[in-house]
């Protein structure tokens, strides 16, 4: 009888929704235009929660945690473009298609993630590609996608429109445990 109860408990533990998380994910964006100053920034404070049973995934990042090579770019980014004082965070909530936690291995596998991105007070559907693999004590999720500043009502002043791309390349790396 004890063995049956133990087996039922073990089965119950493997089917419950476990959440893996981190608050030190790296998110980098780049909006450079050839022949002009590099426009790139990185945050090492991205939050991510992965539901291992469903493949649901949520991320958020404080806009003021993005660091630029030049302090003036960082100031303009926060004050004029993303207006961090009004919209302090960016959020993503979605699902990893065909996700099966138990089939992950140390060799990265490609997945498609679909969801909604909220940035600068606007919400848009986003689809991205990700490389996901098991690592020591967790799961590594590397993704990349492109955001268009017009989709999020981020105005780029006419004076620098030729120096900053409206197509922003975003890369993220989260190791959730």
SULCORQUI-V326078 format. One record per backbone hydrogen bond with DSSP energy under -0.5 kcal/mol. CO is the residue of the C=O (numbers start at 0). NH is the residue of the N-H. E is the energy in kcal/mol with one decimal. If there is no record, write none. Layout:
# SULCORQUI-V326078
co:CO nh:NH e:E
co:CO nh:NH e:E
This chain:
# SULCORQUI-V326078
co:0 nh:4 e:-2.2
co:1 nh:5 e:-2.6
co:2 nh:6 e:-2.4
co:3 nh:7 e:-2.5
co:4 nh:8 e:-2.4
co:5 nh:9 e:-2.4
co:6 nh:10 e:-2.6
co:7 nh:11 e:-2.3
co:8 nh:12 e:-2.0
co:9 nh:13 e:-1.6
co:10 nh:14 e:-0.9
co:11 nh:15 e:-0.9
co:15 nh:17 e:-0.9
co:17 nh:19 e:-0.5
co:17 nh:51 e:-2.9
co:19 nh:49 e:-3.0
co:20 nh:176 e:-2.0
co:21 nh:47 e:-2.3
co:24 nh:26 e:-0.5
co:24 nh:45 e:-2.6
co:25 nh:172 e:-2.5
co:26 nh:42 e:-2.8
co:27 nh:170 e:-2.8
co:28 nh:40 e:-2.0
co:29 nh:168 e:-2.5
co:30 nh:164 e:-2.7
co:32 nh:35 e:-1.7
co:37 nh:39 e:-0.6
co:38 nh:30 e:-3.0
co:39 nh:68 e:-0.6
co:40 nh:28 e:-2.3
co:41 nh:66 e:-2.5
co:42 nh:26 e:-2.6
co:45 nh:24 e:-2.8
co:46 nh:59 e:-1.8
co:47 nh:21 e:-1.8
co:48 nh:57 e:-2.1
co:49 nh:19 e:-2.7
co:49 nh:51 e:-0.8
co:50 nh:54 e:-2.8
co:51 nh:100 e:-0.7
co:54 nh:95 e:-2.4
co:55 nh:50 e:-2.8
co:56 nh:93 e:-3.0
co:57 nh:48 e:-2.4
co:58 nh:91 e:-2.5
co:59 nh:46 e:-3.1
co:60 nh:89 e:-2.2
co:61 nh:64 e:-1.6
co:62 nh:65 e:-1.5
co:66 nh:41 e:-1.7
co:69 nh:73 e:-1.7
co:70 nh:74 e:-2.3
co:71 nh:75 e:-2.5
co:72 nh:76 e:-2.8
co:73 nh:77 e:-2.3
co:74 nh:78 e:-2.8
co:75 nh:79 e:-2.2
co:75 nh:80 e:-1.6
co:76 nh:81 e:-2.7
co:76 nh:82 e:-0.6
co:77 nh:83 e:-2.1
co:82 nh:85 e:-2.0
co:82 nh:86 e:-2.7
co:87 nh:62 e:-2.8
co:89 nh:60 e:-1.9
co:90 nh:117 e:-3.1
co:91 nh:58 e:-2.7
co:92 nh:115 e:-2.5
co:93 nh:56 e:-2.6
co:94 nh:96 e:-0.7
co:94 nh:113 e:-2.2
co:95 nh:98 e:-1.2
co:99 nh:102 e:-1.8
co:100 nh:103 e:-1.2
co:104 nh:133 e:-2.4
co:105 nh:107 e:-0.6
co:108 nh:131 e:-2.5
co:110 nh:129 e:-2.6
co:111 nh:96 e:-2.9
co:112 nh:127 e:-2.6
co:113 nh:94 e:-2.6
co:114 nh:125 e:-3.0
co:115 nh:92 e:-2.0
co:116 nh:118 e:-0.5
co:116 nh:123 e:-2.5
co:117 nh:90 e:-2.5
co:118 nh:121 e:-2.0
co:121 nh:118 e:-2.5
co:123 nh:116 e:-3.1
co:125 nh:114 e:-2.3
co:127 nh:112 e:-2.9
co:128 nh:143 e:-1.7
co:129 nh:110 e:-2.6
co:129 nh:131 e:-0.5
co:130 nh:141 e:-2.6
co:131 nh:108 e:-2.3
co:132 nh:139 e:-2.9
co:134 nh:137 e:-2.4
co:137 nh:134 e:-2.4
co:138 nh:175 e:-2.4
co:139 nh:132 e:-1.9
co:139 nh:141 e:-0.5
co:140 nh:173 e:-2.4
co:141 nh:130 e:-3.0
co:142 nh:171 e:-2.4
co:143 nh:128 e:-1.2
co:144 nh:169 e:-3.2
co:146 nh:148 e:-0.5
co:146 nh:167 e:-3.5
co:147 nh:150 e:-1.0
co:147 nh:151 e:-0.6
co:148 nh:151 e:-1.0
co:148 nh:153 e:-2.4
co:149 nh:152 e:-1.4
co:152 nh:154 e:-0.8
co:154 nh:156 e:-0.6
co:156 nh:159 e:-1.7
co:156 nh:160 e:-0.7
co:157 nh:160 e:-0.7
co:159 nh:162 e:-2.1
co:159 nh:163 e:-1.0
co:165 nh:148 e:-2.4
co:165 nh:167 e:-0.8
co:166 nh:168 e:-0.6
co:167 nh:146 e:-2.5
co:167 nh:169 e:-0.5
co:168 nh:29 e:-2.2
co:169 nh:144 e:-2.2
co:170 nh:27 e:-3.1
co:171 nh:142 e:-2.2
co:172 nh:25 e:-2.6
co:173 nh:140 e:-3.1
co:173 nh:175 e:-0.6
co:175 nh:138 e:-2.3
